[in-house]
Amino acid sequence: MKYGCTLIYVKDVMETLEFYERAFGFERAFVYEENGVVDYAELKTGEVAIGFASYALGEMNLEDKYKKITRKGNPVGLEIVFVDENVKESTDKAVKAGAKLIAPPTEKPWGQTVSYVRSIEGTLIEICSPMNG
């Protein structure tokens, strides 16, 4: 068994994909388009990709038995983590691209710098420096 991909069901796959490209600098790995509609796309993010699937695909796969993510209210109890040497610069870039700042870069007691943003579809994202050690 190995971890294959993180998949987020979203209202607009291309809008979300383009946001992650602008905000975090990731490149497209795969875009599935049929009849002018993009229902699935992936980003190159290292060893494990992030994928975005349309609500329509989620309904087909899961018969609408999941809660759709939104930017309203508190984020779901899940976060994805991006590691970067310059947390402040990366956080500023994400906010400029449309992310909502949740917590500014803060140095933690263990020496790591961490910030939190919320992406345009509502996913909670931690941006942190590499762990020393």
WODAPE-V449685 format. One record per pair of residues at least 4 apart in sequence whose ideal C-beta (glycine too) atoms are under 6 Angstrom apart, sorted by the first residue. I is the first residue (numbers start at 1). J is the second residue. Records with the same first field share a line. If there is no record, write none. Layout:
I = J + J
//
This chain:
3 = 48
5 = 49 + 51
6 = 50
7 = 51 + 53
8 = 52 + 123
9 = 53 + 55 + 58
10 = 16 + 52 + 121
13 = 38 + 41 + 52 + 54
14 = 38
16 = 52 + 121
17 = 41 + 52
19 = 23 + 98 + 120
20 = 24 + 26 + 43
21 = 26
22 = 97
23 = 94 + 97 + 99
24 = 82
26 = 43 + 45
27 = 44
29 = 42 + 43 + 44 + 49
30 = 42
31 = 38 + 41
32 = 40
33 = 38
39 = 54 + 57
40 = 53
41 = 52
42 = 49 + 51
43 = 50
45 = 49 + 50
53 = 57 + 58
58 = 62
59 = 64
62 = 66
69 = 121 + 122
70 = 122
71 = 122
75 = 118 + 124
79 = 124 + 126
80 = 125
81 = 126
82 = 127
83 = 128 + 130
84 = 90
86 = 90
87 = 91 + 105 + 113 + 115 + 127 + 129
88 = 105
90 = 127
91 = 105 + 115 + 127
94 = 99 + 117
95 = 99 + 101
98 = 120
99 = 117 + 119
100 = 118
101 = 117
102 = 116 + 117 + 118
103 = 115 + 116
104 = 115
105 = 113 + 115
107 = 113
108 = 112 + 114
111 = 132
112 = 128 + 129 + 131
113 = 129
114 = 128
115 = 127
116 = 126
117 = 125
118 = 124
119 = 123 + 125
//
